[in-house]
Amino acid sequence: MPKRYLSEALQTFPDIAHHTAPLTGVGETIYNRLWRSIISGRLKSGTKLSEDVICNIFSVSRTILRKVLVIMEQEGIVELPPNYGAYVATPTPEDAHDVVEAAKLINVYTVTQLSAPDNKIDPDHLTRIRQHIALQEAAEASGDFAPIRIISGEFHVLLVHIHGNRILAAQYENLITRLTLVAALYQRGERKLRAGAAFQTELIDRILAHDQKAAIKLVTDFYEGVESSFVLELSDETDIQTILTEGAPPFSIRKSKTNKGRKRRYTSTS
């Protein structure tokens, strides 16, 4: 599904459709629209995906929509709890660690192979890499965070595709989407990181120089920095302290209503 990418380098990559979810027609359109909305941050973790609304938008049956949602559930992007509808997945702290570790392993392996002394990157692929870095620079100049983040992730996807292992490429694309969900939940403040054009240029220079040690270090340091930017502990204690000590309203007595209903794990934002 080349239409899912912002990078023309990936859109035009040979046989790229074979690396993506097995959907065509309106199913492909729904998948791409949902995927892009999730990875851009417009649909956040825990958001309910109203099936009635989506079916009306695309004029499809629930059967077609469910096929898309099941694929996205298998990819860890959507959750389909029994009798509760569909929701954007909410990664746990354990998921956060596992996703970063898996992405790092694939990325390290990829740059190790690409920077091997006997490896030579095809000139057409080098053109694609330079084209992609130029797109990254343009996105950074615009200051729009969503495309900056998406194109940054697509750079690493491009490298895995250039390496040529289709199974790793499919797995890595899925990990990048999961990593986006993890980052939206757990990254905090000024510690947010992204692999921008300067990083990409340096990494490619090290790969072309067959400097495996430096290339591996760049990727390893990046992922370690990503994980160190996560705040995985819940902050309930801090929230309680803030509520009780800052801006407390005058004391008053009000009748309260007891909520006897069972608390649900999944809540809707729509």
ZAMARGU-4260 file (C-alpha; in steps of 0.2 Angstrom, whole numbers, plus 5000, padded with zeros to 4 digits):
<rodrens>
0) 5000/5000/5000 | 5012/5014/4994 | 4999/5027/4997 | 5002/5026/5016 | 5019/5034/5015
5) 5024/5052/5014 | 5041/5048/5007 | 5041/5046/4988 | 5056/5036/4990 | 5045/5022/4998
10) 5030/5026/4987 | 5041/5021/4972 | 5051/5007/4980 | 5050/4991/4969 | 5037/4979/4975
15) 5033/4989/4990 | 5015/4983/4990 | 5021/4966/4995 | 5027/4972/5011 | 5011/4979/5018
20) 4994/4973/5024 | 4984/4962/5011 | 4970/4974/5007 | 4964/4982/4991 | 4951/4994/4986
25) 4941/5003/5000 | 4948/4991/5013 | 4965/4998/5009 | 4959/5016/5010 | 4951/5013/5027
30) 4967/5005/5033 | 4978/5019/5027 | 4967/5033/5034 | 4966/5025/5051 | 4985/5021/5051
35) 4989/5039/5045 | 4978/5046/5058 | 4986/5035/5072 | 5004/5038/5067 | 5001/5057/5066
40) 4994/5058/5083 | 4977/5063/5078 | 4969/5047/5085 | 4977/5044/5102 | 4978/5028/5112
45) 4962/5023/5120 | 4951/5032/5107 | 4935/5023/5102 | 4934/5019/5084 | 4915/5021/5081
50) 4911/5007/5068 | 4895/5016/5063 | 4904/5032/5059 | 4918/5024/5049 | 4905/5013/5039
55) 4895/5029/5035 | 4911/5038/5030 | 4917/5025/5018 | 4900/5018/5013 | 4905/5000/5018
60) 4897/4986/5028 | 4903/4981/5045 | 4910/4965/5037 | 4923/4975/5027 | 4927/4986/5041
65) 4930/4972/5053 | 4942/4964/5041 | 4952/4980/5042 | 4951/4981/5061 | 4956/4963/5063
70) 4972/4965/5053 | 4976/4981/5063 | 4972/4971/5080 | 4985/4958/5074 | 4997/4971/5071
75) 4995/4978/5089 | 4988/4995/5083 | 4969/4992/5087 | 4961/4983/5102 | 4945/4973/5100
80) 4939/4969/5117 | 4924/4957/5117 | 4907/4967/5116 | 4916/4984/5118 | 4919/4989/5100
85) 4936/4995/5093 | 4949/5006/5101 | 4966/5013/5097 | 4978/5002/5106 | 4985/5007/5123
90) 5003/5000/5125 | 5008/4995/5143 | 5025/5000/5150 | 5031/4982/5146 | 5025/4985/5128
95) 5035/5001/5128 | 5051/4992/5132 | 5048/4977/5121 | 5044/4989/5106 | 5060/4999/5108
100) 5071/4983/5110 | 5063/4975/5095 | 5065/4990/5084 | 5083/4993/5089 | 5088/4975/5086
105) 5081/4976/5068 | 5089/4993/5065 | 5106/4987/5072 | 5106/4972/5061 | 5101/4982/5046
110) 5115/4995/5047 | 5127/4981/5051 | 5123/4972/5035 | 5122/4988/5025 | 5139/4994/5031
115) 5148/4978/5029 | 5165/4979/5019 | 5158/4968/5005 | 5141/4977/5003 | 5138/4990/4990
120) 5121/5000/4990 | 5113/5001/4973 | 5114/5018/4965 | 5095/5019/4963 | 5093/5016/4982
125) 5106/5029/4986 | 5096/5041/4976 | 5081/5037/4986 | 5090/5039/5002 | 5096/5057/4997
130) 5078/5061/4991 | 5071/5055/5008 | 5084/5066/5018 | 5079/5081/5007 | 5061/5078/5012
135) 5065/5077/5030 | 5075/5093/5029 | 5059/5101/5021 | 5048/5094/5034 | 5059/5101/5048
140) 5060/5118/5040 | 5041/5118/5040 | 5041/5115/5059 | 5026/5104/5058 | 5029/5090/5070
145) 5018/5076/5063 | 5026/5075/5046 | 5043/5077/5054 | 5040/5061/5065 | 5032/5051/5051
150) 5046/5054/5039 | 5059/5051/5052 | 5051/5034/5055 | 5050/5031/5036 | 5069/5033/5034
155) 5072/5018/5045 | 5059/5008/5036 | 5067/5013/5019 | 5084/5006/5026 | 5076/4990/5030
160) 5068/4988/5013 | 5085/4992/5005 | 5092/4978/5015 | 5080/4967/5007 | 5073/4956/5020
165) 5054/4957/5017 | 5049/4949/5034 | 5060/4961/5044 | 5053/4975/5034 | 5035/4971/5038
170) 5039/4968/5056 | 5049/4985/5057 | 5035/4995/5049 | 5023/4988/5062 | 5035/4992/5076
175) 5037/5010/5070 | 5018/5012/5072 | 5018/5004/5089 | 5033/5015/5094 | 5023/5031/5089
180) 5009/5025/5101 | 5021/5022/5115 | 5030/5039/5112 | 5013/5048/5113 | 5009/5040/5129
185) 5026/5040/5138 | 5038/5053/5131 | 5038/5069/5141 | 5043/5087/5138 | 5060/5092/5131
190) 5066/5075/5131 | 5057/5070/5115 | 5069/5063/5102 | 5068/5060/5083 | 5080/5054/5070
195) 5081/5070/5059 | 5090/5074/5043 | 5107/5077/5052 | 5106/5060/5060 | 5101/5052/5044
200) 5115/5060/5034 | 5128/5055/5047 | 5121/5037/5048 | 5122/5035/5029 | 5140/5043/5028
205) 5145/5030/5041 | 5137/5016/5031 | 5145/5021/5015 | 5162/5022/5023 | 5159/5004/5029
210) 5161/5010/5047 | 5151/4997/5056 | 5156/5002/5073 | 5151/5020/5071 | 5135/5016/5062
215) 5129/5003/5075 | 5134/5016/5089 | 5123/5029/5081 | 5108/5018/5080 | 5110/5010/5097
220) 5113/5028/5105 | 5097/5034/5097 | 5086/5020/5103 | 5093/5021/5121 | 5089/5039/5120
225) 5072/5036/5115 | 5069/5023/5129 | 5077/5035/5142 | 5065/5048/5137 | 5050/5038/5143
230) 5042/5041/5159 | 5033/5024/5163 | 5028/5027/5181 | 5010/5033/5185 | 5010/5049/5193
235) 4994/5047/5204 | 5003/5053/5220 | 5009/5069/5212 | 4992/5072/5205 | 4984/5070/5222
240) 4997/5082/5230 | 4993/5095/5217 | 4974/5094/5219 | 4975/5095/5238 | 4988/5109/5239
245) 4986/5120/5224 | 4971/5131/5221 | 4959/5121/5233 | 4941/5128/5232 | 4932/5134/5248
250) 4926/5120/5259 | 4908/5115/5256 | 4896/5101/5260 | 4887/5094/5245 | 4877/5078/5243
255) 4886/5066/5232 | 4879/5052/5221 | 4887/5035/5223 | 4892/5027/5207 | 4887/5009/5209
260) 4891/5005/5191 | 4906/4994/5186 | 4921/5004/5180 | 4925/5000/5162 | 4943/4997/5156
265) 4939/5005/5139 | 4932/5023/5138 | 4926/5033/5123 | 4932/5050/5118 | 4920/5051/5104
</rodrens>
